[in-house]
Amino acid sequence: MLRERDWVTEMTSAVKNLRAYKGMTVRNIKVYTKDKMAVALSMLTQIIVLMLFLLFIKNAYVDSINDQLGELKTLLDTNDIEAVVNSWLIAGVIGTAVVTVALNTLSVMVHDKETRIDYDYTASSVKGRTVVLSYFSGAVISTIIISSILLTAGLIYLAVTGGFMYDAGDIVKIYALVILGSVSASLVLMLFVSFFKKNSTLSSFGILVSAAIGFVVGAYMPVSQFSEQIQTAVNLVPGSQISAMMRNVLMQPAIDNIDQKLAGADGHALSKSISDLFALKLNIFGNEVSTEFMMIYTFAVIALFLVLNIVTFRISSKRK
């Protein structure tokens, strides 16, 4: 009889925590989306990437590919070459989005510290891990939604400009990478955000991240243009792995299309050159790594930062 009561009590407690988790997750998403300035700042890096692309980058790389083609450029349409460059743009936009959006959504966590809302949570019957999990879930869901919207807009743009060359499998992979990138970025950034107590300090950190992430993931310029040492440094950042896998899925059909139209007239040199230029394979410590390595690395990072977040939470809980 006593065991039955204990079981009922545990089940009741679990249901309450589940309801609390769901309600707090929804609340965190609403707090973020209600702040229009925060949502706008999440898009700032993507706007910069788009403006730089349209004003400077696009024509430079289109001209570079045409120069490599020489007399063979008559075998290709302008859309064939632009499809490669445009798909690189989309990969860069999504690669930066999963990071900047995740960081801005996690500002809710700092806001609650600054306004002492977290003290209310501590005084309530809701378990601390439920509170932390709700912050993480809110960040992941918000990042997936906004990044997916940007990706869908990008795919529509590719369709309009004649650069959409994907089958159903490719589409699933692209959106799956958005989910994976959202989880990875949220876990990594959550560890750093947990140490901030004021939104003003977090904003300064956010400016640094937003400025750097475009270079790290190769959105402003391909990472292949950096020195070998810098390539290794930026390619060890988890977000660069997601962006590289995104480039592989988005750009490879356009590269294959060019290769097929040239029919080996260039000895497949152009497709190899494009792959190297846009860093479809990352260079780490002087070695090119495959997409399989990138996937394993990403999951390893997720596991590592999951453990680090749990340890950090337990330490901070003891202090409280």
N, C-alpha and C positions, 0 to 999 in steps of 0.2 A: 504493500500500500504506500509506504514511504517512497519507494523507488518510483512508483507511478506518479506521485505528486512532484517529485524532482524532475521527472521527464516532462510533465505538463508545464512546470515552471520554466524549464529550459526552452521548450518550444515557444511559450508565450514571450519570453525575453528575445528569442531569435526573430520572431515575427515583428516585435516592436522595433528592433534594431534595423530590420530590413525596411520597414516603413520609414523609419527615420533616415536611413541611407538614401532611399528613393526621393524623399521630400527634400533633403539637403542638397542632393545632386541637382535636382530641378531648380532649387533656389539659387545655387551657384551659377548655373547657366543663365538664369534670368537676370541676376545681378550684373553679369558680364555683358550680356546683350543689351541691357537697359542703358549702359554707359556708352553712348554713341561715339564719344571721343576715343574710348579704349578700342572699340571695334575699328574705327578709322585708323588708329595708330597701328593696329595689327596688319593693315593693308599697306602701310607706308612703304615698306621695303619692296613689295610687289609693284607698287606704282613707280618707284624709282627704277626697278629692273625694266619695266615696260617702256618707260620714257627713254632710258638709255638705249634700249634695243631699237626702238623706232627711229631715234634721232641719229645714232652713231653705229651701233653694233651690227645691225642687220645687213646693211649695204656693204660694210667692210668684209664680212665673212662670205657673202654672196659673191663679191668681186674676187675674193681670194680663191674660192672654189673654181670660178670661171677661168682664172689665170692658170690654175693647175690643169684644167681641161685642154686649154689651147685650142687647136682646130677641132677637137672632139666635142666642143660645146654645142655644135650644131645638132648633135644626136640627142640633146636634152632640151626640155622646155624649161622656162624660167621657174615654173611651179615646182619642178622636180628638185631644183636646188633650194628654193625657198622652203620647201617642206622639211628639209633637213634642219635649216636654221630656225624655223618656226617651232619645230618640235623640241629643239634645244631650249628655246625660250620657255615653253610650257613646263619642261622639267625643272628649270631654274626657279620659276614662279612657285611651283608646288614645293620644291625643296626648301625654299625660304619660308613659305607659308606655314608649314607644319611646325616650324620653330618659333616664328614670331607670334603666331596665334596662340600656341600653347603657353608661351611666356606671359602674354597679356591676360589670358583666362586665369592663370594662376595668381594674378594680382588680387583676386578675391580673397585668397588666403592671407595675404599681407594686410588687406583692408580690414579683415576681421580681427587681426591682431591689434591694428592701430586703433580701432574703435572698441576694443575689449569685448567683441562679440564672442571670441573664443573662450572667454571666462564664463559666459553663459552656458556654452557647451560643456565646459568642465563641471559646472554645478549641476547639470542635468543628468539624467540616468543613461544618456546615450554614451556608448563606449567611445573612447578616443580614436580607436582604429577605424570606427565607422565614419567619424568626422574627416579623418585624413583620406580615407577611401573615396568619400564624396567629393573632395577637392580634386582628386586625381580623375575620377570618372567625369566630373563636370568639364575638366580641361580637355580630356580625350574626346568626349562627345562634341564639344564646341569646335575643336580643331578639325575633327573629321567632317563635320557639317560644312564649315566655311571652306576648308581645303577642297572638299568634293564639289562645292559650288564653283570655285575657281577652276578646278580641273574640267568640269563639264563645259564651262564657258570657253576654256582653251580648246577642247575637242571640237566644239561647235565652230570655233575660229578656224581650226585646221580643215574642217569639212567645207567651210565656205571658200577657203583659199585653195582647195584641192589637195590638201596634204593629209587627209584622213585615209589611212591604209591599214586599219586594224581589224582583226577578227574578234569574235566574242571572247576568246581566251585572253587576248591582249588587254581587252577592256577590264576583265576580271582582275588581271595582274596589276593593272594601273591603280584601280581603286583599292585593291588589297594592300598595295604599297603605301597608299595614303593612310590606311588604318594602322599599318605597322609603324610608319613614320610618326603618326600622332601619339601612339603609345610610347615609342622610344623617346621622343622629344619631351613629352609630359613627365616621364619618369626622371630623365636626366635633369631637366630644369627644376623640377619640384624639389630636388635635393638642395639646389642653390637658393631657391626662393624661400625655403624653410628657415634660412638664416637672416632674412630681412624682416625688419619690424616696422618700417615706414614705407609708404608708397612712393615718397619722393626719392628715397634711395634706390628703390626698385626701378623707378623710371630712368634713373641715370644708368643703371645696369642694362636696362632694356635698350637704351640708345646705343650702347656699345655693342650689344648682341646684334641689333638690327643693322648696324653699320658693317659689322664683320661677316655676318652670315652669308651675304651675297658673294663675297670672295671665297669663303670656305667651301660652299657647295658648287662653286663654278657658275654662278648666275650672271655675274658681271663680265667675266672672262673665263675661258676654260682653265682649269687648274694645271693643264699641261704646259701653260705658259710660265709657270713658276719654276724656281730652281728645284732640284731633286729633294733638298732638305725641307724646303717649305711645302712641297707636295706631300711628303711623308707626314709633316705636322698637321696639315689641314685634312688629309685623308684619314687620319686617325680619329677625327671628330665624327661621332655617330651620324650626324645629319648628312655628311658627305657620302656615306654609304647608301643611304636612302635615295639621295639625289642621283647618284651614279646608276643605281638599279632602275630608277625612273627614266634616265636617259637611254639606257639599253632597250627598254620596252618601247619608248616613244620614238626613238631615232632609228632603230635598226630597220624597220620596214621601209623608211624613206631612203636609207643607205642601200638596202638590197634592191630597191626599185631602180636607183641610179646604176648600180652594178649590172642589173639585168639589161637595161637599155644600152649600156656601153658594150655589152656582149663580149667582154674580155678584151676589147680593143686597147685598153690601157694596162692590160695585165693585172687587173684588179687593184691597181696601185691607188686609185682615187678613194675607193671604199676603205682601204687600210689607212690612208692619210686622214680621212675624215674621222674615223674611229679613234685614231691617235690624237688628233687635234682637239676633239671634244671630250676626250678622256672617258670613253666608254668602259675602259679598264683602268682602275686606279693604280697609281705607282706608290708603293709603300716600301721604304728602305731599298729602293732600286729594283724592286720586283713588281711586275704586273700581277694584280690579283683578279680572280674571276668573280662572276656574280654569285657563285656558290659560296665563296669566301665572304663576300659582302653580307650575304644572308646570315651565315653562321656568326659573323662578327656582330651584326645587329642584335641577334637573339642573345648573344653573350653579354652585350652591353645592357640589354633589358634585364637579364637575370642579375647582373652585378648591381645595377642601380636600384633594383627592387630590394635587394638585401641591404644596401646602404640606406635607403629610405626607411626601412623597418628599424634598423639599428638607430638611426637618427631620431626617429619617433619615440623609441623606447627611452633613449637618453633624455630627450626633452620632457617626456612624461614624468620621469623620476624627479627632475628638477622642479616641475610644477607641484 
